[in-house]
Amino acid sequence: MDRWYKEYQENPPCITVPAPGPESQKLHKKIKEYMKGYSSQVKLFPVVFTEGRGPFLRDVDGNTYLDFSSGIYVTNCGHCHPKITESIQKMAGKLLNAHDFDSPMKYEALELLAEILPGDISGIQFYSDGTPAVEAGLRAARAITDKIEFLSFWKDFHGKTLGSVSLAVMSADKGIRAPGFFMAPRPDCYRCPFNCERSTCNLFCVDFVERVLDEETTGRVAAIVMEPIQGWAGSVFPPDGFISELKKRCEKRGILLFLDEILTGMGRTGTWFACEHYDTVPDIITVGKGLGNGFPVTAMAVREEHKEALEKISASSSFGGNPVACAAVSSVIKVIREENLLDQAKAIERVVMNRLEKMKEDYSIVGDVRGKGCLFGIELVKDKSTKEPFADAGSRVYRKAFEKGLAWVPAGHILRMSPPLIMTEELAIKGCDLIEESIAETERELC
């Protein structure tokens, strides 16, 4: 691997000013006068970043952090990868936007993306954010099936506009779910909503989906929509066989399977797309986050047999598929291939999961650990037998590790890790060291 971030590699991470430092706090306070609605990770640790290289970030106080978040699952190829940066810069100097007119760069991006999409998925539309791509997937499902309803799963996250919000958890600030949207319990073998044991349940969670279809919908369900691996909810993985069996049930009922891989795609789990782990080709897929390695570009795609139905929904978008975005897509795919980053992600999985499993054995507050590729989760509990969530511990461990120089992601009592695919095994071990130190300190303080 080309070490193009050499200037960051001496004793990383390097915290010379207690973080978040005075400059971070001062600038964050000024920005907060205009910006409202920060995520929990910023509220818990309001650091202000100024630059990044590879798996490192640097703040305005001069501290250097090891990035275990990839800008919330985005910079899969590391910050400011020279090949990706050069491609974006070059195209930005030639053509920024031509609405939905074609360009040679659009053709290259489409051709490369079609090569890596699962199965025969090849009908593609580009967008600039995850939510519009998901909304396009809903429109595509209706156009393909002439049906109007959707079923999704508890605690999945799909976006922030009416349709995508209606696929997810609702709260008072979001109003009410749009008509025609229904939900089923999400399978989670650590916290089974049915109190089943995986060894004897025979995938009752799939059977229950069919009960919801029969008892709650009008029988006009266009698609079942799900994250193959939950992100916002805390890196929750489905049981083996769930997605493939769900696909079979969908086919029998004439329902499409729509997998939202905005978070899990582009090598994040050690394969191009997470559905490959479950031997399933969805009818509709959404791709984003890592697709542009930080440049805002997403895509919605359908199987070959459904391509013509996309003529019924406009592909026109102010920014989707612009030449610069397509340059980012093309260069990301090339970098992942040329640098064997799928294999690197699997190597990181082995190193990190070995450490996480050991932490689970050694610490009473670590209830569960899970991971695939460069996507991991640690679930903290007050008691391993009751599995009572330990949100205070989650906040403390998150802040302690960040103070030591680890940039990562909280989710209440669950801690999420998504290091870039370029992460070395040595740096992954260093990150695990910081996490373990923080867990040990927190356990001594709270238990």
Secondary structure, DSSP 8 states (H G I E B T S, - for coil): ---TTGGG-SSSSB--S-SS-HHHHHHHHHHHTT-----HHHHH----EEEEEBTEEEETTS-EEEESSHHHHT-TT-BT-HHHHHHHHHHHTT-S--TT---HHHHHHHHHHHHHSSTTEEEEEEESSHHHHHHHHHHHHHHHHS--EEEEETT----SSHHHHHTS---GGG----TTEEEE----SSS-TT---TTT--SHHHHHHHHHHHHHS-S-EEEEEE-SSBSTTTSB---TTHHHHHHHHHHHHT-EEEEEETTTTTTTTSSSSGGGGGT---SEEEE-GGGTTTS--EEEEEEGGGGGGGGGS----SSTT-HHHHHHHHHHHHHHHHTTHHHHHHHHHHHHHHHHHHHHHH-TTEEEEEEETTEEEEEEBS-TTTT-B-HHHHHHHHHHHHHHTEE-EEETTEEEE---TT--HHHHHHHHHHHHHHHHHHHHHH-
